[in-house]
Amino acid sequence: MKVQNICCIGAGYVGGPTMAVIAKKCPDIKVTVVDINQERIAAWNDENVDNIPVYEPGLSAVVAEARGRNLFFSTDVDKAIDEAEMIFISVNTPTKTYGEGKGQAADLKWIELCARQIARVAKGDKIVVEKSTLPVRTASTLKDILTHTGDGLSFQILSNPEFLAEGTAVEDLMDPDRVLIGGDQTPEGLNAIQALVDVYARWVPKDKILTTNVWSSELSKLTANAYLAQRVSSINSLSELCEFTEADINEVARAIGTDSRIGPKFLKASVGFGGSCFQKDILNLVYISRSYGLNEVADYWEQVIIMNDHQKRRFAKKIIKNLYNTVSGKKIAFLGWAFKKDTNDTRESAAIYVADHLLNEQSFIETYDPKVKKEQVYTDLDYLGSRSSEENRKNLTVGTDPYKVCEGAHAVAVLTEWDEFKTYDWKRIYDGMLKPAHVFDGRNILDKEALRSIGFQVHAIGTAD
Ligand SMILES: NC(=O)c1ccc[n+]([C@@H]2O[C@H](COP(=O)([O-])OP(=O)(O)OC[C@H]3O[C@@H](n4cnc5c(N)ncnc54)[C@H](O)[C@@H]3O)[C@@H](O)[C@H]2O)c1
C-alpha cells in the first residue's frame, strides 16, 4: 500500500518537527498537521517562519521549504482525518492530576478523544500510528474503541514512538539512530508496518528501521527514557558525594565515560533533568509495574525520580546556605529557564522548582532566558499554585538583558546550559553585583578558575567549593 496522505493530530514539539521532516523528505506525500489549539496552528502558519511555536535549530528552514507545498497546518481535524490513509496521533499524554493513578499514570483522555474522532469521521480503512508516548498495551484500547465505534471499517494500529531530543530534533529526525515500528504480527498488521517502513525508508537506511510487535515497541519508548534519566540521576547522586570528598564529578565522568561499556553520553552532572518526558514516562513505568504487583520493579525506577527531586532541592538549599542561611529580600539572578539549551520548552524545568523554593524563602528573582517568553515563566510558576499570581509577578521579574538582570544581585545561578552564558563579560557582571558575589553553576559550563580570579565565589555541581 502506498501512502499519499498523512494526517497528524497534535502540532506540538513532536508533531510539528516530525511531520515537517517527513514532508521535506517525501515531497509526493501530502502531510497535514492538525490541532484544536487555534493559536498554535496560526503560529505554525505565520508568514515569518521565525515565529513558529517550536524553537529548534534548523526547523524554520525545513518548514519554509515544505509549508504550502506538501506540508499544511490546520484546525480542520475532521477533514484531515477523512483525507488520510495514515493518521499519526501525537497529542499530549501528561501525568494524571486527578482520580485513580493521580501523580503517576498517564492521562489518556486526549488519546481516547482522537480515537473516537477517527472512528466517527473515517469512511475508509485507516492505519493509526501511535506517535505519542503511551503505556504498554494502549494499542488494545485504541483498537477496542475504533472497532466498536468505527462502522465496520478496518483499523491497523501501529506504535512508532519518537526518540528525538528537543534541542537537536531536526538533526535527530533527519539522521535517527533507529526508527521503531511495532504492529500486529498478522498479514494485515505486517502490511501496515510495511507501509510505514516505506515512508521512513526514503531517507533512513533499512537496517536502522526496526520492526517489532506492538507491545515491545510501546514498552521500548518508556524503557529508553527510563535508562536515560537513570544515567542522569546516577551521576547526580555521585555529584553530591564529590562535593564532600574533593573528588571532581567532571573528572569522574571522564574517567568512567572512556570505558566503552559505559560510554561518555549522559554523564553530565546538573541541577537535575527536566522536560516533559523523563519524569512522566518513569512515573508511568512505575504505575504500570505496581498495577501488575511488581513492587520491586516499581521501587527501583521510582528512585530515579526521588534522586532528581533531591538534586533540584539540594541546589536551592546550597544557594541559601552560602548566602548566610537567608535569601529573604536578596536578589538572585537566574540565567536560563528552559529545561535545556536550544529549546524554548520549559516543561518540568529545574529552574521552576529552584525558583519556587527560593521564593518560599522570600528572595527576589530576576530571570533571563534567550528563548523563553515572559508569560511562559509566569505560567510555569502560577501552575505550581504555591502563591498568588500577583505575588509571583511581584517577587520574580523577567529581563531581556542578562547584564541588567545580574545587576545588584547577591548571586547568579545558571539553570540552563545555553552556550552564550560562557561568552559573557563576567568581569562586567561581577562589577555590577553586590559583594561577595556568588555564582552557582547548575550546569558546570563556566570556567571556575577564571571566575575565581575575577573575585567570584564559585559553587559548581559536583566539586568542592
Ligand atoms: N517533547 C518531546 O521531546 C517528546 C519526545 C518523544 C515523545 N514525546 C511524546 O509525544 C507526545 C506529544 O508530545 P509534545 O511534546 O509534542 O506535546 P505538546 O503538548 O507540545 O503537543 C500536543 C498537542 O496536541 C494537541 N491536542 C491534544 N488533544 C487534541 C485533539 N483531540 N485534537 C487535536 N489536537 C489535540 C494539543 O493542543 C497540543 O498542541 C507525548 O505523548 C510525549 O510524551 C515527546
The ligand as a Gaussian input file, in Angstrom:
#p B3LYP/6-31G(d) Opt

LIG

0 1
 N        8.543000      16.586000      23.606000
 C        9.376000      15.593000      23.370000
 O       10.609000      15.763000      23.347000
 C        8.866000      14.212000      23.094000
 C        9.730000      13.250000      22.580000
 C        9.225000      11.988000      22.310000
 C        7.892000      11.701000      22.554000
 N        7.069000      12.650000      23.069000
 C        5.653000      12.306000      23.261000
 O        4.900000      12.867000      22.193000
 C        3.604000      13.271000      22.645000
 C        3.358000      14.716000      22.296000
 O        4.333000      15.499000      22.987000
 P        4.545000      17.033000      22.653000
 O        5.742000      17.466000      23.425000
 O        4.510000      17.246000      21.190000
 O        3.203000      17.653000      23.308000
 P        2.601000      19.095000      23.088000
 O        1.804000      19.386000      24.305000
 O        3.668000      20.044000      22.657000
 O        1.608000      18.922000      21.834000
 C        0.440000      18.181000      21.868000
 C       -0.612000      18.904000      21.018000
 O       -1.738000      18.063000      20.870000
 C       -2.898000      18.888000      20.784000
 N       -4.109000      18.089000      21.048000
 C       -4.492000      17.472000      22.190000
 N       -5.637000      16.822000      22.008000
 C       -6.013000      17.025000      20.734000
 C       -7.125000      16.601000      19.943000
 N       -8.081000      15.809000      20.469000
 N       -7.190000      17.009000      18.670000
 C       -6.245000      17.807000      18.131000
 N       -5.156000      18.227000      18.824000
 C       -5.047000      17.853000      20.105000
 C       -2.643000      19.951000      21.820000
 O       -3.432000      21.103000      21.582000
 C       -1.133000      20.197000      21.625000
 O       -0.884000      21.288000      20.753000
 C        3.564000      12.955000      24.134000
 O        2.983000      11.689000      24.314000
 C        5.031000      12.892000      24.505000
 O        5.259000      12.051000      25.605000
 C        7.522000      13.911000      23.327000

